Amino acid sequence: MSRKSKFELIPALPDERWDEFVEASPQGTIFSLSRYLEALERDSECFYVMRGQEVKAALCYTPCPDEAGCELDDLAIHNGIMFKNDETKKETKARFERFEITEFIINELDGRMKRIELALAPQFEDLRPFLWHNYHSKDPHLKFETDLRYTSYLDISELASGGDDEATTVFRNMDTIRQRNIREAGKGGAWVEKGGDSGQFIAFYQPLLTSQGGDVSKGKLGRMAKLIDVLIESDLGLVLTTRNPAGEPIYVTVFCHDSKRAYYLFGAGDPVATERYKGTFGFWEGFKLLAQDRGLRTVDMEGVNSPQRGWFKLSFGGDLRPYYQVYKGNR
């Protein structure tokens, strides 16, 4: 007879209480906040992990359309398990409790689902419960696969003062070509316009996707547009349009943020624009606005997992951070 768990998984509403937990949890990100989940235009399922009357953790995932389990969503960059931030507990005990909670959640999901896919935040550090699940089984389908991914965290706190850009550590740490791009844009009379909606971004993004052989369905583009517009309306998003000296839009950059940090979300340029600085300048001015207007200290560059885009993002400097996607069942 199986031993009764001391934890309980109960459904949660994505409401104000939920948002407070997500914001307080080290593993919580904007991608699990209620307004973001609502804007995805897909079902999301949220749970609390309770021990008695105390919330110990939370769980958020995207259910499969066929109800066979949960799956990744390109627009939900991180989800999964978020722990309560309890600074009163000794780290040795806190680590063991996080292990127990993760193990409990895995067993709960495994008992309910044929397919499990979660995108854990960089602050989720202990993968052992996933790696040890059905450890002695010779059937690989009963075990979890882990996919190591990377993002970059960039410290923008020094930009908050609005002083000399080139004197800041973040500017000095950039690749030489990024510095050159920023200088070229400034001296040439380019500027970045704050505000706007999703329209200009989609106009640039659609031909970019087509050229890369990506999904250009109206459904995907519509979801992206809705997400951008809801984030702006909720004051959780920032859309920036880079304009050349003639005033023509040449690049659109989209950031979002929670109380912890900003996240680069989308970017796309005019496919016929020849200005070499168009993407770099939009990012740089975005960093400054996020630090000065929103009081944010860090930008998550949101993935550096393909060669071209990865090197571009890393050329701004920043610290490389690992995170994991975990899978079980048919992919």
N, C-alpha and C positions, 0 to 999 in steps of 0.2 A: 504494500500500500504506500503510495507516494506521500512524502511529508508535505504538509500544508505550508505554503509560503507565508512569510511575514509581510509580504507586499501585496498590493492589490492594484490592478489596472482598471481605471474607471474613465468613461468618456468625459471629455471636457469641451466646453463651448469656447470658440475663439473670440473671447470678449475682453473687457478691460482687465479682469483678473488674470486671464491668460497672458495678455501683453505684458503685464507687470512681472510675471514669472519669467517670460522670455527675455525681457530687458535685464533682469537681475542675474540670469544664469550665464556663466562664462561661455557656455556652448550656444547660447541663444543669439540669433541673427535676425536681420530684417526679414529674411525669407520665411520665418515662422510667425511673424506678426500678423494680426488679424486682417489688417487692411491689405497687406501683400497677398495673403491667402485668398481673400475675396477677389482681388484683381486678377488672379490667375485664371478665373473662369473654368476651374476644374474643382472637383470635390477634393477636400482634404479631410483627414481624420486626425483628431487631437485627443490625447489622453493625459491624465495625471497618474503618476505612480504614488500610491498612498502607503504609508505605514501608520496604521491607526488613523488618526485625524490629521496627520502631517503630510503635506505634499513634499515628496523627496525628489521627484524628477518629472519630466514631461516628455511626451513622445508625439511627433508629428510626421505624417507620411502622406503620399499621394496614392490612393487606391487604384488598382487596375480597373479598366472599364468592364472586364469580364468577371470582376469580383474574386479573382483567384489569389489576390494578394496585393502587394504594393509595388510601385515602379518609380523609377526616376523621371523627372520632368526637367527639360532643358532650362526652364525659367525658374525653377526652385533649386537654386545652386546648393544650398545646404538644408538638411532637415534632420530627422532622426531623433536622437536622445539628447536631452538637456537636463543637467543636474542642478539641484538647488545649491545656491552658493551659501555654504555654512562655514563661516570663518571661526566659529567657536570650537569646531571639532579638530582634533589633532590630525595632521595630514595622513599619518599611517592608518587611522581609523576611517578617515574620509575616503582614502583610496580603496580600502577594502569594501566599504559600503557601495562605492560607485561600481566596483566589480560585481558585487551581488545584484545590484539593480540592473546592470546590463545583462547579466546572466538570466535574471528573471524575465526581462523584456524579450530576450531571444527565445526563451522557452514558450512564452505566451504567443509570440508571433508564429513560431514554428508549429504550434498546435492548431493555429487557425488558418494558415496560409500555405499555398503550394509554391508561391513565388515571393521572395523578399528582396527589395532593393532600397537601400538607404544611402544618402549622401551626407556623411558626418562632417561637422565643422572642424576646422583646424585645432580647436581647443579640446576636442575629444581625443584623448591621448592613449587610452588603454584598449587595444584591440584584442587582448587575450581571450575574453569570453567568446568572441567570434571565431578566433583561431582554434580554440579548444572545443568548440561545439562538435559533438559526435567524434571526438578526437581519435578513438580507436577503430572507428568504422572504416572498412575498405571501400565503401561506396562513396565516390566523390560527390554525388548528388545530395548526400546528406550533410555535407559540410558547406561552410561559407567560403566564397572567394573574396579576396580583398584587392582592390585596385588602388595603388598608390598614385596620388595626384599632388600637384603643387600649385600654390598661389604665391603672391608677393605682397608683403605689408610694407607700405611706405609711410614714414614718419613725416607729417606735414606741419607739425606744431610750430616750427620756427617761422612759418609763413604768416602766422596770425598777426604779427606786429605790423605788417605792411611796409617794412623797410626795404632796403636795397636787395632785390631778388638775388643778384649774383654773389652777394656776401653770405648767403645762407648755405648751410651744410647740404641741404637737399639739392640745391642747384649744383654745388661743387661736386657732388657724388654722381651726378648724371654722366652718361656717356657724352663724349665730345660732340657727336653729331646732334644730340638733343639740345645741348647748349647753343650750338650754332643755329639750329632751327628756330629757337626762341628769340635769339638776337635778330635773326633775319626778319622774322615776323614783326617784331616791335619796330625795328628801324624802317621797314617797308610800309608801315601804316596799316597793317592788319589789326583787327580787333575781334574780341569775343563778346557776343551778345547773350545776356542772361534772360531766360524766359522762353516762352513758346510752348508748343505742344508736340504731339508725336508725328504730325504730318510731314514735316521736312525730313525727319529721320527716316521714316518709311520710304519716302521718295528716293533717298540715297541708298537705303539698305536693300531694297528689292533688286536693283540691278547687280549689287554686290553678291547677293545670294545666287542669282542666276549665273553669274560668271564663275562661281565656285561649285556649281552643280548642287546647291543646297535646296532645302524645302522652301518653295516660294508660294505655298498654298495660301489662300486668303485666310484660312483658319489660323495659321501660325502668325501671319502678319497682323491679323486682327487682335489676337491675344497680346502681342507685343505692344501694339498701339494702346490697347485698353490699360495694360499694366503701366505704361509710361504716364498716361493721363491721370490715372487714379493716384499714382505716387505724387505727381505734381499737386493735385487737388488736396492731398493729405499732408502736404508740406514735408514729404519724405523723399522727394525727388528733385533733381536739378538738371535741366536741359540747357545746353550751351551750344550756340551756333557760331562757328568761326567764319568771319567774313574777310575777304581779301580787300586790298585798298580801294577797289571799285565798289565795295559794299555787297558783292555777290556772296551768297552762302556757299561755302566749300567743304564744311565738315560739321557734323553734329555729334556731340558727346553727351551721354546720359549717365548720371550718377544717382545712387540712392543712399540712404543712411538710416541707421537707428541711433540709439544714444551712445553706442560704443565707438562706432567708426563709420566711415563712408565706404561704398562699394562701387567700383566701376561696373556699369551694367551693359551698356551698348555704345557702339561708335560706328559711324559710316561717313564716307565722304563722297563728294561729287565725282563720279567716275571720269569726267573729262577735265577736272581741275588739275593743273600742273604744279601748283605750289607745294614744294617739298615739306613745308612746315605745317601743313594743315592739321594733321592729327596731333603732333607734338604740342603745338600752341594751344589747342583746345584742352588737352590734358593739363598743361601747366596752369592756365588761367582757371581751370576747374579746381585744381589743388588750392590755389590761393583763395577762391571764393568759399570753398568748403571750410578752410581754416578760419577765415575772417568773418564770414557771414553766419556760418553754422556752428562755429566753435569746435570743430572736429580735429582730432590729432593724428588720425591714421586713415589711410586709404587701403582697402583690400583691392588689389588689381584684378581679382576675380579670375584666377586661373592663368597658368603659364604652361599649358599642356600641349601646345603645338609649336613647331619650330619657329615659324615666322612671327606669329602673334606673341609667343612666349618671349622671344628675344627683344621684341619691341617694348613690351611692358617692363622687362627686367632692365632695359637700358635707362630707365628713370631712376635706377637704384633700388633700394628696398631690401627687405629680408625675405629669403625663401622660406615658405612654410608648407609642410606636408599636410595633407588630409586624405581621407579614405572614403571610397565608395565600397559598400559591401553588398554581396549578392548571394542568394541561395535559390535554387530552382532553375527553371529554363530561362535563358536570356535571349 
